[in-house]
Amino acid sequence: MSIASKRKAELVKQFARAENDTGSPEVQVAILSERIKNLTEHFKTHKQDKHSRRGLLALVANRRSLLDYLKKIEASRYQTLIEKLGLRK
């Protein structure tokens, strides 16, 4: 499930570290989290969609890698990001 371009622009604006920043780990994780959320909603009605579930697992793995990288380079940025996105309890 893709994200509407308007929503994606909002996420970029909210999590960007500089103007027109689309490549920072924060922006990438925010976009991946939105896609994961959309797919999770999709699976509530389409329980047997195994092909999309495989894609969801790939998205989760990619997000995990980016979060590990961010934690390694600067823990404070990692901490603020997971608080903003509500990823950890």
PDB file with SEQRES, HELIX, SHEET and CRYST1 records, atoms N, CA, C and O in Angstrom:
SEQRES   1 A   89  MET SER ILE ALA SER LYS ARG LYS ALA GLU LEU VAL LYS          
SEQRES   2 A   89  GLN PHE ALA ARG ALA GLU ASN ASP THR GLY SER PRO GLU          
SEQRES   3 A   89  VAL GLN VAL ALA ILE LEU SER GLU ARG ILE LYS ASN LEU          
SEQRES   4 A   89  THR GLU HIS PHE LYS THR HIS LYS GLN ASP LYS HIS SER          
SEQRES   5 A   89  ARG ARG GLY LEU LEU ALA LEU VAL ALA ASN ARG ARG SER          
SEQRES   6 A   89  LEU LEU ASP TYR LEU LYS LYS ILE GLU ALA SER ARG TYR          
SEQRES   7 A   89  GLN THR LEU ILE GLU LYS LEU GLY LEU ARG LYS                  
HELIX    1 AA1 SER A    5  PHE A   15  1                                  11    
HELIX    2 AA2 PRO A   25  THR A   45  1                                  21    
HELIX    3 AA3 LYS A   50  ILE A   73  1                                  24    
HELIX    4 AA4 ALA A   75  LEU A   85  1                                  11    
CRYST1    1.000    1.000    1.000  90.00  90.00  90.00 P 1           1          
ATOM      1  N   MET A   1       0.838  -1.159   0.000  1.00  0.00           N  
ATOM      2  CA  MET A   1       0.000   0.000   0.000  1.00  0.00           C  
ATOM      3  C   MET A   1       0.896   1.239   0.000  1.00  0.00           C  
ATOM      4  O   MET A   1       1.759   1.394   0.864  1.00  0.00           O  
ATOM      5  N   SER A   2       0.687   2.083  -0.944  1.00  0.00           N  
ATOM      6  CA  SER A   2       1.500   3.279  -1.041  1.00  0.00           C  
ATOM      7  C   SER A   2       0.869   4.423  -0.237  1.00  0.00           C  
ATOM      8  O   SER A   2      -0.258   4.332   0.249  1.00  0.00           O  
ATOM      9  N   ILE A   3       1.629   5.470  -0.126  1.00  0.00           N  
ATOM     10  CA  ILE A   3       1.194   6.640   0.623  1.00  0.00           C  
ATOM     11  C   ILE A   3       0.819   7.727  -0.378  1.00  0.00           C  
ATOM     12  O   ILE A   3       1.467   7.868  -1.415  1.00  0.00           O  
ATOM     13  N   ALA A   4      -0.202   8.480  -0.080  1.00  0.00           N  
ATOM     14  CA  ALA A   4      -0.559   9.614  -0.929  1.00  0.00           C  
ATOM     15  C   ALA A   4       0.575  10.634  -0.899  1.00  0.00           C  
ATOM     16  O   ALA A   4       1.222  10.823   0.131  1.00  0.00           O  
ATOM     17  N   SER A   5       0.808  11.282  -2.024  1.00  0.00           N  
ATOM     18  CA  SER A   5       1.929  12.214  -2.122  1.00  0.00           C  
ATOM     19  C   SER A   5       1.787  13.374  -1.139  1.00  0.00           C  
ATOM     20  O   SER A   5       2.784  13.907  -0.650  1.00  0.00           O  
ATOM     21  N   LYS A   6       0.552  13.760  -0.854  1.00  0.00           N  
ATOM     22  CA  LYS A   6       0.330  14.842   0.115  1.00  0.00           C  
ATOM     23  C   LYS A   6       0.775  14.406   1.511  1.00  0.00           C  
ATOM     24  O   LYS A   6       1.433  15.164   2.225  1.00  0.00           O  
ATOM     25  N   ARG A   7       0.415  13.188   1.892  1.00  0.00           N  
ATOM     26  CA  ARG A   7       0.806  12.669   3.211  1.00  0.00           C  
ATOM     27  C   ARG A   7       2.323  12.498   3.304  1.00  0.00           C  
ATOM     28  O   ARG A   7       2.928  12.777   4.340  1.00  0.00           O  
ATOM     29  N   LYS A   8       2.921  12.041   2.217  1.00  0.00           N  
ATOM     30  CA  LYS A   8       4.367  11.858   2.185  1.00  0.00           C  
ATOM     31  C   LYS A   8       5.070  13.206   2.355  1.00  0.00           C  
ATOM     32  O   LYS A   8       6.064  13.299   3.075  1.00  0.00           O  
ATOM     33  N   ALA A   9       4.564  14.241   1.704  1.00  0.00           N  
ATOM     34  CA  ALA A   9       5.141  15.578   1.836  1.00  0.00           C  
ATOM     35  C   ALA A   9       5.016  16.084   3.271  1.00  0.00           C  
ATOM     36  O   ALA A   9       5.918  16.750   3.778  1.00  0.00           O  
ATOM     37  N   GLU A  10       3.899  15.769   3.923  1.00  0.00           N  
ATOM     38  CA  GLU A  10       3.726  16.166   5.327  1.00  0.00           C  
ATOM     39  C   GLU A  10       4.764  15.487   6.211  1.00  0.00           C  
ATOM     40  O   GLU A  10       5.347  16.112   7.096  1.00  0.00           O  
ATOM     41  N   LEU A  11       4.986  14.195   5.961  1.00  0.00           N  
ATOM     42  CA  LEU A  11       5.974  13.460   6.753  1.00  0.00           C  
ATOM     43  C   LEU A  11       7.371  14.016   6.537  1.00  0.00           C  
ATOM     44  O   LEU A  11       8.137  14.168   7.489  1.00  0.00           O  
ATOM     45  N   VAL A  12       7.704  14.320   5.288  1.00  0.00           N  
ATOM     46  CA  VAL A  12       9.023  14.883   4.985  1.00  0.00           C  
ATOM     47  C   VAL A  12       9.191  16.213   5.697  1.00  0.00           C  
ATOM     48  O   VAL A  12      10.243  16.482   6.277  1.00  0.00           O  
ATOM     49  N   LYS A  13       8.158  17.047   5.655  1.00  0.00           N  
ATOM     50  CA  LYS A  13       8.228  18.355   6.299  1.00  0.00           C  
ATOM     51  C   LYS A  13       8.371  18.222   7.817  1.00  0.00           C  
ATOM     52  O   LYS A  13       9.101  18.985   8.450  1.00  0.00           O  
ATOM     53  N   GLN A  14       7.678  17.259   8.381  1.00  0.00           N  
ATOM     54  CA  GLN A  14       7.698  17.088   9.837  1.00  0.00           C  
ATOM     55  C   GLN A  14       9.016  16.525  10.347  1.00  0.00           C  
ATOM     56  O   GLN A  14       9.495  16.947  11.400  1.00  0.00           O  
ATOM     57  N   PHE A  15       9.613  15.581   9.624  1.00  0.00           N  
ATOM     58  CA  PHE A  15      10.795  14.885  10.132  1.00  0.00           C  
ATOM     59  C   PHE A  15      12.098  15.308   9.476  1.00  0.00           C  
ATOM     60  O   PHE A  15      13.151  14.782   9.835  1.00  0.00           O  
ATOM     61  N   ALA A  16      12.070  16.236   8.529  1.00  0.00           N  
ATOM     62  CA  ALA A  16      13.283  16.656   7.825  1.00  0.00           C  
ATOM     63  C   ALA A  16      14.217  17.397   8.772  1.00  0.00           C  
ATOM     64  O   ALA A  16      13.781  18.149   9.643  1.00  0.00           O  
ATOM     65  N   ARG A  17      15.500  17.168   8.580  1.00  0.00           N  
ATOM     66  CA  ARG A  17      16.506  17.856   9.387  1.00  0.00           C  
ATOM     67  C   ARG A  17      16.890  19.191   8.755  1.00  0.00           C  
ATOM     68  O   ARG A  17      17.372  20.093   9.440  1.00  0.00           O  
ATOM     69  N   ALA A  18      16.674  19.314   7.449  1.00  0.00           N  
ATOM     70  CA  ALA A  18      16.933  20.551   6.722  1.00  0.00           C  
ATOM     71  C   ALA A  18      15.851  20.686   5.655  1.00  0.00           C  
ATOM     72  O   ALA A  18      15.052  19.771   5.454  1.00  0.00           O  
ATOM     73  N   GLU A  19      15.827  21.813   4.982  1.00  0.00           N  
ATOM     74  CA  GLU A  19      14.830  22.009   3.935  1.00  0.00           C  
ATOM     75  C   GLU A  19      15.094  21.053   2.778  1.00  0.00           C  
ATOM     76  O   GLU A  19      16.241  20.853   2.376  1.00  0.00           O  
ATOM     77  N   ASN A  20      14.026  20.466   2.246  1.00  0.00           N  
ATOM     78  CA  ASN A  20      14.095  19.494   1.140  1.00  0.00           C  
ATOM     79  C   ASN A  20      14.919  18.255   1.491  1.00  0.00           C  
ATOM     80  O   ASN A  20      15.557  17.667   0.618  1.00  0.00           O  
ATOM     81  N   ASP A  21      14.909  17.865   2.738  1.00  0.00           N  
ATOM     82  CA  ASP A  21      15.642  16.679   3.191  1.00  0.00           C  
ATOM     83  C   ASP A  21      14.730  15.466   3.064  1.00  0.00           C  
ATOM     84  O   ASP A  21      13.730  15.363   3.775  1.00  0.00           O  
ATOM     85  N   THR A  22      15.070  14.547   2.162  1.00  0.00           N  
ATOM     86  CA  THR A  22      14.275  13.333   2.011  1.00  0.00           C  
ATOM     87  C   THR A  22      15.092  12.081   2.292  1.00  0.00           C  
ATOM     88  O   THR A  22      14.540  10.981   2.325  1.00  0.00           O  
ATOM     89  N   GLY A  23      16.387  12.226   2.493  1.00  0.00           N  
ATOM     90  CA  GLY A  23      17.243  11.057   2.626  1.00  0.00           C  
ATOM     91  C   GLY A  23      17.696  10.752   4.033  1.00  0.00           C  
ATOM     92  O   GLY A  23      18.329   9.720   4.258  1.00  0.00           O  
ATOM     93  N   SER A  24      17.397  11.605   4.981  1.00  0.00           N  
ATOM     94  CA  SER A  24      17.854  11.347   6.346  1.00  0.00           C  
ATOM     95  C   SER A  24      17.128  10.130   6.909  1.00  0.00           C  
ATOM     96  O   SER A  24      16.001   9.838   6.507  1.00  0.00           O  
ATOM     97  N   PRO A  25      17.763   9.423   7.831  1.00  0.00           N  
ATOM     98  CA  PRO A  25      17.123   8.239   8.411  1.00  0.00           C  
ATOM     99  C   PRO A  25      15.780   8.546   9.062  1.00  0.00           C  
ATOM    100  O   PRO A  25      14.875   7.711   9.034  1.00  0.00           O  
ATOM    101  N   GLU A  26      15.640   9.733   9.647  1.00  0.00           N  
ATOM    102  CA  GLU A  26      14.386  10.083  10.298  1.00  0.00           C  
ATOM    103  C   GLU A  26      13.226  10.107   9.302  1.00  0.00           C  
ATOM    104  O   GLU A  26      12.147   9.583   9.577  1.00  0.00           O  
ATOM    105  N   VAL A  27      13.463  10.717   8.149  1.00  0.00           N  
ATOM    106  CA  VAL A  27      12.418  10.815   7.126  1.00  0.00           C  
ATOM    107  C   VAL A  27      12.102   9.432   6.572  1.00  0.00           C  
ATOM    108  O   VAL A  27      10.937   9.075   6.399  1.00  0.00           O  
ATOM    109  N   GLN A  28      13.146   8.655   6.296  1.00  0.00           N  
ATOM    110  CA  GLN A  28      12.939   7.317   5.748  1.00  0.00           C  
ATOM    111  C   GLN A  28      12.158   6.435   6.706  1.00  0.00           C  
ATOM    112  O   GLN A  28      11.259   5.706   6.287  1.00  0.00           O  
ATOM    113  N   VAL A  29      12.495   6.494   7.994  1.00  0.00           N  
ATOM    114  CA  VAL A  29      11.788   5.689   8.995  1.00  0.00           C  
ATOM    115  C   VAL A  29      10.341   6.137   9.119  1.00  0.00           C  
ATOM    116  O   VAL A  29       9.448   5.302   9.267  1.00  0.00           O  
ATOM    117  N   ALA A  30      10.096   7.440   9.063  1.00  0.00           N  
ATOM    118  CA  ALA A  30       8.727   7.947   9.163  1.00  0.00           C  
ATOM    119  C   ALA A  30       7.879   7.460   7.987  1.00  0.00           C  
ATOM    120  O   ALA A  30       6.729   7.063   8.171  1.00  0.00           O  
ATOM    121  N   ILE A  31       8.442   7.490   6.789  1.00  0.00           N  
ATOM    122  CA  ILE A  31       7.708   7.034   5.606  1.00  0.00           C  
ATOM    123  C   ILE A  31       7.468   5.531   5.677  1.00  0.00           C  
ATOM    124  O   ILE A  31       6.374   5.058   5.371  1.00  0.00           O  
ATOM    125  N   LEU A  32       8.491   4.781   6.081  1.00  0.00           N  
ATOM    126  CA  LEU A  32       8.316   3.333   6.222  1.00  0.00           C  
ATOM    127  C   LEU A  32       7.265   3.006   7.277  1.00  0.00           C  
ATOM    128  O   LEU A  32       6.472   2.081   7.096  1.00  0.00           O  
ATOM    129  N   SER A  33       7.251   3.751   8.371  1.00  0.00           N  
ATOM    130  CA  SER A  33       6.274   3.509   9.432  1.00  0.00           C  
ATOM    131  C   SER A  33       4.857   3.755   8.934  1.00  0.00           C  
ATOM    132  O   SER A  33       3.934   3.024   9.295  1.00  0.00           O  
ATOM    133  N   GLU A  34       4.683   4.775   8.113  1.00  0.00           N  
ATOM    134  CA  GLU A  34       3.368   5.057   7.548  1.00  0.00           C  
ATOM    135  C   GLU A  34       2.927   3.921   6.618  1.00  0.00           C  
ATOM    136  O   GLU A  34       1.769   3.505   6.651  1.00  0.00           O  
ATOM    137  N   ARG A  35       3.842   3.427   5.798  1.00  0.00           N  
ATOM    138  CA  ARG A  35       3.513   2.322   4.905  1.00  0.00           C  
ATOM    139  C   ARG A  35       3.180   1.059   5.691  1.00  0.00           C  
ATOM    140  O   ARG A  35       2.265   0.320   5.328  1.00  0.00           O  
ATOM    141  N   ILE A  36       3.925   0.810   6.771  1.00  0.00           N  
ATOM    142  CA  ILE A  36       3.674  -0.360   7.618  1.00  0.00           C  
ATOM    143  C   ILE A  36       2.296  -0.248   8.264  1.00  0.00           C  
ATOM    144  O   ILE A  36       1.554  -1.227   8.345  1.00  0.00           O  
ATOM    145  N   LYS A  37       1.968   0.952   8.720  1.00  0.00           N  
ATOM    146  CA  LYS A  37       0.652   1.176   9.333  1.00  0.00           C  
ATOM    147  C   LYS A  37      -0.468   0.918   8.325  1.00  0.00           C  
ATOM    148  O   LYS A  37      -1.478   0.298   8.658  1.00  0.00           O  
ATOM    149  N   ASN A  38      -0.285   1.395   7.093  1.00  0.00           N  
ATOM    150  CA  ASN A  38      -1.290   1.176   6.049  1.00  0.00           C  
ATOM    151  C   ASN A  38      -1.448  -0.304   5.729  1.00  0.00           C  
ATOM    152  O   ASN A  38      -2.569  -0.786   5.565  1.00  0.00           O  
ATOM    153  N   LEU A  39      -0.340  -1.025   5.640  1.00  0.00           N  
ATOM    154  CA  LEU A  39      -0.421  -2.457   5.354  1.00  0.00           C  
ATOM    155  C   LEU A  39      -1.071  -3.223   6.495  1.00  0.00           C  
ATOM    156  O   LEU A  39      -1.806  -4.182   6.262  1.00  0.00           O  
ATOM    157  N   THR A  40      -0.808  -2.808   7.720  1.00  0.00           N  
ATOM    158  CA  THR A  40      -1.418  -3.462   8.873  1.00  0.00           C  
ATOM    159  C   THR A  40      -2.934  -3.324   8.823  1.00  0.00           C  
ATOM    160  O   THR A  40      -3.659  -4.273   9.120  1.00  0.00           O  
ATOM    161  N   GLU A  41      -3.412  -2.144   8.447  1.00  0.00           N  
ATOM    162  CA  GLU A  41      -4.853  -1.946   8.277  1.00  0.00           C  
ATOM    163  C   GLU A  41      -5.399  -2.824   7.150  1.00  0.00           C  
ATOM    164  O   GLU A  41      -6.495  -3.373   7.258  1.00  0.00           O  
ATOM    165  N   HIS A  42      -4.634  -2.949   6.081  1.00  0.00           N  
ATOM    166  CA  HIS A  42      -5.038  -3.774   4.933  1.00  0.00           C  
ATOM    167  C   HIS A  42      -5.234  -5.234   5.361  1.00  0.00           C  
ATOM    168  O   HIS A  42      -6.155  -5.905   4.894  1.00  0.00           O  
ATOM    169  N   PHE A  43      -4.370  -5.713   6.244  1.00  0.00           N  
ATOM    170  CA  PHE A  43      -4.443  -7.120   6.658  1.00  0.00           C  
ATOM    171  C   PHE A  43      -5.611  -7.401   7.592  1.00  0.00           C  
ATOM    172  O   PHE A  43      -5.961  -8.563   7.799  1.00  0.00           O  
ATOM    173  N   LYS A  44      -6.209  -6.388   8.149  1.00  0.00           N  
ATOM    174  CA  LYS A  44      -7.381  -6.614   8.993  1.00  0.00           C  
ATOM    175  C   LYS A  44      -8.566  -7.112   8.177  1.00  0.00           C  
ATOM    176  O   LYS A  44      -9.417  -7.843   8.685  1.00  0.00           O  
ATOM    177  N   THR A  45      -8.617  -6.711   6.901  1.00  0.00           N  
ATOM    178  CA  THR A  45      -9.712  -7.167   6.041  1.00  0.00           C  
ATOM    179  C   THR A  45      -9.285  -8.251   5.065  1.00  0.00           C  
ATOM    180  O   THR A  45     -10.124  -9.020   4.595  1.00  0.00           O  
ATOM    181  N   HIS A  46      -7.991  -8.327   4.750  1.00  0.00           N  
ATOM    182  CA  HIS A  46      -7.481  -9.308   3.790  1.00  0.00           C  
ATOM    183  C   HIS A  46      -6.467 -10.214   4.485  1.00  0.00           C  
ATOM    184  O   HIS A  46      -5.259 -10.090   4.282  1.00  0.00           O  
ATOM    185  N   LYS A  47      -6.973 -11.114   5.296  1.00  0.00           N  
ATOM    186  CA  LYS A  47      -6.112 -11.961   6.110  1.00  0.00           C  
ATOM    187  C   LYS A  47      -5.265 -12.942   5.300  1.00  0.00           C  
ATOM    188  O   LYS A  47      -4.201 -13.355   5.761  1.00  0.00           O  
ATOM    189  N   GLN A  48      -5.706 -13.315   4.129  1.00  0.00           N  
ATOM    190  CA  GLN A  48      -5.006 -14.335   3.343  1.00  0.00           C  
ATOM    191  C   GLN A  48      -4.022 -13.751   2.324  1.00  0.00           C  
ATOM    192  O   GLN A  48      -3.511 -14.488   1.481  1.00  0.00           O  
ATOM    193  N   ASP A  49      -3.756 -12.485   2.381  1.00  0.00           N  
ATOM    194  CA  ASP A  49      -2.873 -11.830   1.417  1.00  0.00           C  
ATOM    195  C   ASP A  49      -1.411 -12.097   1.786  1.00  0.00           C  
ATOM    196  O   ASP A  49      -0.763 -11.276   2.435  1.00  0.00           O  
ATOM    197  N   LYS A  50      -0.911 -13.243   1.366  1.00  0.00           N  
ATOM    198  CA  LYS A  50       0.448 -13.661   1.739  1.00  0.00           C  
ATOM    199  C   LYS A  50       1.520 -12.872   1.001  1.00  0.00           C  
ATOM    200  O   LYS A  50       2.593 -12.639   1.557  1.00  0.00           O  
ATOM    201  N   HIS A  51       1.264 -12.457  -0.225  1.00  0.00           N  
ATOM    202  CA  HIS A  51       2.265 -11.736  -0.994  1.00  0.00           C  
ATOM    203  C   HIS A  51       2.555 -10.364  -0.385  1.00  0.00           C  
ATOM    204  O   HIS A  51       3.711  -9.947  -0.311  1.00  0.00           O  
ATOM    205  N   SER A  52       1.533  -9.682   0.039  1.00  0.00           N  
ATOM    206  CA  SER A  52       1.729  -8.381   0.673  1.00  0.00           C  
ATOM    207  C   SER A  52       2.357  -8.541   2.052  1.00  0.00           C  
ATOM    208  O   SER A  52       3.086  -7.658   2.505  1.00  0.00           O  
ATOM    209  N   ARG A  53       2.083  -9.652   2.721  1.00  0.00           N  
ATOM    210  CA  ARG A  53       2.685  -9.886   4.030  1.00  0.00           C  
ATOM    211  C   ARG A  53       4.199 -10.005   3.920  1.00  0.00           C  
ATOM    212  O   ARG A  53       4.934  -9.557   4.800  1.00  0.00           O  
ATOM    213  N   ARG A  54       4.657 -10.615   2.825  1.00  0.00           N  
ATOM    214  CA  ARG A  54       6.096 -10.720   2.591  1.00  0.00           C  
ATOM    215  C   ARG A  54       6.697  -9.329   2.425  1.00  0.00           C  
ATOM    216  O   ARG A  54       7.781  -9.054   2.939  1.00  0.00           O  
ATOM    217  N   GLY A  55       6.001  -8.459   1.713  1.00  0.00           N  
ATOM    218  CA  GLY A  55       6.450  -7.081   1.556  1.00  0.00           C  
ATOM    219  C   GLY A  55       6.475  -6.337   2.872  1.00  0.00           C  
ATOM    220  O   GLY A  55       7.372  -5.533   3.123  1.00  0.00           O  
ATOM    221  N   LEU A  56       5.487  -6.605   3.716  1.00  0.00           N  
ATOM    222  CA  LEU A  56       5.447  -5.978   5.031  1.00  0.00           C  
ATOM    223  C   LEU A  56       6.667  -6.379   5.853  1.00  0.00           C  
ATOM    224  O   LEU A  56       7.273  -5.535   6.514  1.00  0.00           O  
ATOM    225  N   LEU A  57       7.026  -7.638   5.818  1.00  0.00           N  
ATOM    226  CA  LEU A  57       8.196  -8.095   6.560  1.00  0.00           C  
ATOM    227  C   LEU A  57       9.468  -7.421   6.049  1.00  0.00           C  
ATOM    228  O   LEU A  57      10.362  -7.108   6.836  1.00  0.00           O  
ATOM    229  N   ALA A  58       9.554  -7.199   4.747  1.00  0.00           N  
ATOM    230  CA  ALA A  58      10.708  -6.502   4.180  1.00  0.00           C  
ATOM    231  C   ALA A  58      10.755  -5.052   4.650  1.00  0.00           C  
ATOM    232  O   ALA A  58      11.828  -4.532   4.956  1.00  0.00           O  
ATOM    233  N   LEU A  59       9.593  -4.399   4.709  1.00  0.00           N  
ATOM    234  CA  LEU A  59       9.539  -3.017   5.197  1.00  0.00           C  
ATOM    235  C   LEU A  59       9.966  -2.927   6.655  1.00  0.00           C  
ATOM    236  O   LEU A  59      10.702  -2.017   7.038  1.00  0.00           O  
ATOM    237  N   VAL A  60       9.503  -3.867   7.460  1.00  0.00           N  
ATOM    238  CA  VAL A  60       9.855  -3.873   8.881  1.00  0.00           C  
ATOM    239  C   VAL A  60      11.357  -4.090   9.048  1.00  0.00           C  
ATOM    240  O   VAL A  60      11.984  -3.445   9.888  1.00  0.00           O  
ATOM    241  N   ALA A  61      11.931  -4.981   8.267  1.00  0.00           N  
ATOM    242  CA  ALA A  61      13.369  -5.236   8.344  1.00  0.00           C  
ATOM    243  C   ALA A  61      14.165  -4.007   7.920  1.00  0.00           C  
ATOM    244  O   ALA A  61      15.180  -3.673   8.530  1.00  0.00           O  
ATOM    245  N   ASN A  62      13.702  -3.348   6.884  1.00  0.00           N  
ATOM    246  CA  ASN A  62      14.381  -2.139   6.416  1.00  0.00           C  
ATOM    247  C   ASN A  62      14.315  -1.039   7.471  1.00  0.00           C  
ATOM    248  O   ASN A  62      15.305  -0.351   7.718  1.00  0.00           O  
ATOM    249  N   ARG A  63      13.149  -0.874   8.093  1.00  0.00           N  
ATOM    250  CA  ARG A  63      13.006   0.131   9.153  1.00  0.00           C  
ATOM    251  C   ARG A  63      13.906  -0.197  10.330  1.00  0.00           C  
ATOM    252  O   ARG A  63      14.529   0.691  10.914  1.00  0.00           O  
ATOM    253  N   ARG A  64      13.971  -1.477  10.678  1.00  0.00           N  
ATOM    254  CA  ARG A  64      14.820  -1.899  11.793  1.00  0.00           C  
ATOM    255  C   ARG A  64      16.284  -1.567  11.517  1.00  0.00           C  
ATOM    256  O   ARG A  64      16.999  -1.109  12.408  1.00  0.00           O  
ATOM    257  N   SER A  65      16.729  -1.799  10.279  1.00  0.00           N  
ATOM    258  CA  SER A  65      18.110  -1.487   9.909  1.00  0.00           C  
ATOM    259  C   SER A  65      18.394   0.005  10.023  1.00  0.00           C  
ATOM    260  O   SER A  65      19.437   0.405  10.540  1.00  0.00           O  
ATOM    261  N   LEU A  66      17.471   0.820   9.544  1.00  0.00           N  
ATOM    262  CA  LEU A  66      17.655   2.271   9.640  1.00  0.00           C  
ATOM    263  C   LEU A  66      17.668   2.741  11.092  1.00  0.00           C  
ATOM    264  O   LEU A  66      18.445   3.623  11.459  1.00  0.00           O  
ATOM    265  N   LEU A  67      16.805   2.148  11.913  1.00  0.00           N  
ATOM    266  CA  LEU A  67      16.790   2.525  13.331  1.00  0.00           C  
ATOM    267  C   LEU A  67      18.083   2.107  14.028  1.00  0.00           C  
ATOM    268  O   LEU A  67      18.603   2.854  14.857  1.00  0.00           O  
ATOM    269  N   ASP A  68      18.604   0.936  13.707  1.00  0.00           N  
ATOM    270  CA  ASP A  68      19.877   0.499  14.282  1.00  0.00           C  
ATOM    271  C   ASP A  68      21.015   1.435  13.881  1.00  0.00           C  
ATOM    272  O   ASP A  68      21.867   1.787  14.697  1.00  0.00           O  
ATOM    273  N   TYR A  69      21.010   1.828  12.615  1.00  0.00           N  
ATOM    274  CA  TYR A  69      22.023   2.765  12.126  1.00  0.00           C  
ATOM    275  C   TYR A  69      21.926   4.090  12.871  1.00  0.00           C  
ATOM    276  O   TYR A  69      22.940   4.624  13.319  1.00  0.00           O  
ATOM    277  N   LEU A  70      20.736   4.616  13.005  1.00  0.00           N  
ATOM    278  CA  LEU A  70      20.544   5.893  13.679  1.00  0.00           C  
ATOM    279  C   LEU A  70      20.956   5.815  15.145  1.00  0.00           C  
ATOM    280  O   LEU A  70      21.547   6.754  15.678  1.00  0.00           O  
ATOM    281  N   LYS A  71      20.646   4.708  15.788  1.00  0.00           N  
ATOM    282  CA  LYS A  71      21.027   4.526  17.192  1.00  0.00           C  
ATOM    283  C   LYS A  71      22.541   4.480  17.339  1.00  0.00           C  
ATOM    284  O   LYS A  71      23.096   4.971  18.322  1.00  0.00           O  
ATOM    285  N   LYS A  72      23.199   3.888  16.353  1.00  0.00           N  
ATOM    286  CA  LYS A  72      24.653   3.759  16.389  1.00  0.00           C  
ATOM    287  C   LYS A  72      25.334   5.108  16.188  1.00  0.00           C  
ATOM    288  O   LYS A  72      26.316   5.405  16.868  1.00  0.00           O  
ATOM    289  N   ILE A  73      24.830   5.932  15.263  1.00  0.00           N  
ATOM    290  CA  ILE A  73      25.523   7.188  14.980  1.00  0.00           C  
ATOM    291  C   ILE A  73      25.165   8.301  15.961  1.00  0.00           C  
ATOM    292  O   ILE A  73      26.022   9.113  16.310  1.00  0.00           O  
ATOM    293  N   GLU A  74      23.896   8.352  16.415  1.00  0.00           N  
ATOM    294  CA  GLU A  74      23.498   9.389  17.359  1.00  0.00           C  
ATOM    295  C   GLU A  74      22.260   8.947  18.128  1.00  0.00           C  
ATOM    296  O   GLU A  74      21.142   8.996  17.614  1.00  0.00           O  
ATOM    297  N   ALA A  75      22.473   8.523  19.344  1.00  0.00           N  
ATOM    298  CA  ALA A  75      21.399   7.950  20.153  1.00  0.00           C  
ATOM    299  C   ALA A  75      20.303   8.954  20.484  1.00  0.00           C  
ATOM    300  O   ALA A  75      19.142   8.570  20.622  1.00  0.00           O  
ATOM    301  N   SER A  76      20.645  10.223  20.611  1.00  0.00           N  
ATOM    302  CA  SER A  76      19.624  11.219  20.959  1.00  0.00           C  
ATOM    303  C   SER A  76      18.617  11.395  19.822  1.00  0.00           C  
ATOM    304  O   SER A  76      17.421  11.539  20.079  1.00  0.00           O  
ATOM    305  N   ARG A  77      19.079  11.386  18.580  1.00  0.00           N  
ATOM    306  CA  ARG A  77      18.171  11.468  17.429  1.00  0.00           C  
ATOM    307  C   ARG A  77      17.272  10.242  17.378  1.00  0.00           C  
ATOM    308  O   ARG A  77      16.082  10.343  17.079  1.00  0.00           O  
ATOM    309  N   TYR A  78      17.852   9.084  17.673  1.00  0.00           N  
ATOM    310  CA  TYR A  78      17.084   7.832  17.708  1.00  0.00           C  
ATOM    311  C   TYR A  78      15.976   7.926  18.750  1.00  0.00           C  
ATOM    312  O   TYR A  78      14.829   7.566  18.482  1.00  0.00           O  
ATOM    313  N   GLN A  79      16.320   8.406  19.928  1.00  0.00           N  
ATOM    314  CA  GLN A  79      15.362   8.475  21.028  1.00  0.00           C  
ATOM    315  C   GLN A  79      14.210   9.422  20.700  1.00  0.00           C  
ATOM    316  O   GLN A  79      13.052   9.092  20.956  1.00  0.00           O  
ATOM    317  N   THR A  80      14.507  10.588  20.138  1.00  0.00           N  
ATOM    318  CA  THR A  80      13.439  11.531  19.803  1.00  0.00           C  
ATOM    319  C   THR A  80      12.550  10.989  18.684  1.00  0.00           C  
ATOM    320  O   THR A  80      11.341  11.222  18.680  1.00  0.00           O  
ATOM    321  N   LEU A  81      13.150  10.268  17.739  1.00  0.00           N  
ATOM    322  CA  LEU A  81      12.369   9.714  16.629  1.00  0.00           C  
ATOM    323  C   LEU A  81      11.381   8.659  17.106  1.00  0.00           C  
ATOM    324  O   LEU A  81      10.214   8.686  16.715  1.00  0.00           O  
ATOM    325  N   ILE A  82      11.831   7.731  17.946  1.00  0.00           N  
ATOM    326  CA  ILE A  82      10.903   6.691  18.394  1.00  0.00           C  
ATOM    327  C   ILE A  82       9.824   7.255  19.296  1.00  0.00           C  
ATOM    328  O   ILE A  82       8.720   6.713  19.353  1.00  0.00           O  
ATOM    329  N   GLU A  83      10.131   8.349  20.012  1.00  0.00           N  
ATOM    330  CA  GLU A  83       9.098   8.989  20.823  1.00  0.00           C  
ATOM    331  C   GLU A  83       8.058   9.673  19.938  1.00  0.00           C  
ATOM    332  O   GLU A  83       6.859   9.593  20.209  1.00  0.00           O  
ATOM    333  N   LYS A  84       8.519  10.349  18.872  1.00  0.00           N  
ATOM    334  CA  LYS A  84       7.586  11.031  17.962  1.00  0.00           C  
ATOM    335  C   LYS A  84       6.684  10.039  17.242  1.00  0.00           C  
ATOM    336  O   LYS A  84       5.492  10.286  17.061  1.00  0.00           O  
ATOM    337  N   LEU A  85       7.271   8.906  16.830  1.00  0.00           N  
ATOM    338  CA  LEU A  85       6.502   7.914  16.078  1.00  0.00           C  
ATOM    339  C   LEU A  85       5.751   6.946  16.982  1.00  0.00           C  
ATOM    340  O   LEU A  85       4.840   6.254  16.528  1.00  0.00           O  
ATOM    341  N   GLY A  86       6.121   6.892  18.246  1.00  0.00           N  
ATOM    342  CA  GLY A  86       5.465   5.972  19.181  1.00  0.00           C  
ATOM    343  C   GLY A  86       5.770   4.514  18.867  1.00  0.00           C  
ATOM    344  O   GLY A  86       4.877   3.668  18.912  1.00  0.00           O  
ATOM    345  N   LEU A  87       7.029   4.217  18.550  1.00  0.00           N  
ATOM    346  CA  LEU A  87       7.392   2.862  18.159  1.00  0.00           C  
ATOM    347  C   LEU A  87       7.652   1.932  19.340  1.00  0.00           C  
ATOM    348  O   LEU A  87       7.344   0.742  19.272  1.00  0.00           O  
ATOM    349  N   ARG A  88       8.204   2.457  20.400  1.00  0.00           N  
ATOM    350  CA  ARG A  88       8.524   1.625  21.561  1.00  0.00           C  
ATOM    351  C   ARG A  88       7.612   1.985  22.709  1.00  0.00           C  
ATOM    352  O   ARG A  88       7.177   3.129  22.845  1.00  0.00           O  
ATOM    353  N   LYS A  89       7.330   0.998  23.530  1.00  0.00           N  
ATOM    354  CA  LYS A  89       6.470   1.244  24.688  1.00  0.00           C  
ATOM    355  C   LYS A  89       7.297   1.656  25.891  1.00  0.00           C  
ATOM    356  O   LYS A  89       6.745   1.906  26.963  1.00  0.00           O  
TER     357      LYS A  89                                                      
END                                                                             
